[in-house]
Amino acid sequence: PNFVKKELNSIHVDELISGADTFEDANNFFEKSKQRLAEGNFNLRKFKSNSKKLEEVVFNKYPEDKIYSTDITKVLGLK
């Protein structure tokens, strides 16, 4: 129930914007979000974090998904 509430409050049009207090929490939320979205045939493929460690883990784990990041963070087209 907590994950579902956080997930629903984090989705804006076609973007998932969220945060976490620890690396483990952020990684777990990403993994669970990716899995749940895939169940609906959606591919979570844009990812940006202020944690370089988390970005490295995500990019290395899913090279076939071509998950990418940009230098500029935008939400709904706004910087």
Helices and strands as residue ranges (DSSP letters): H 2-10, E 11-12, E 15-16, H 23-39, H 52-61, G 63-65
